[in-house]
Amino acid sequence: MQTRHYFFFFALAILIAAVAASAGFAADDKAGTEVKIDNFAFSPAVITVPAGTTIRWTNRDDIPHTVVSDDHTTFKSKPLDTDEQFTYTFAKPGTYSYFCSIHPKMTGKVVVQ
């Protein structure tokens, strides 16, 4: 009977560790795929991700901004008001430069490996 209790607590400890590890990975993954728009800048200005990653841009400024690929066709958001978001999934490796069409001096880059 006592052996069963040890086994149960051992299995429970492994389960808790696995859940904690996966939660930590998800938090890190999410942080690595977000770009904040604030103070007339994209932050981070350059982000490197594996192919298949979805990037989320969130406008934290109190004026509208857009997210538009340099070629104007790969991706293009509508004007984003405060706290609005735009996402795009980068399927192919390459370097994708982008800018805000309202404020063209605002630029950023996504490097997809």
ABEGO torsion letter per residue (X at the ends): XAAAAAAAAAAAAAAAAAAAAAAAAAAAAAAAABBBBBGGBBOBABBBBBBGBBBBBBBABABBBBBBBAAGAABBBBBBBBGBBBBBBBABBEBBBBBBAABAABBBBBBBX
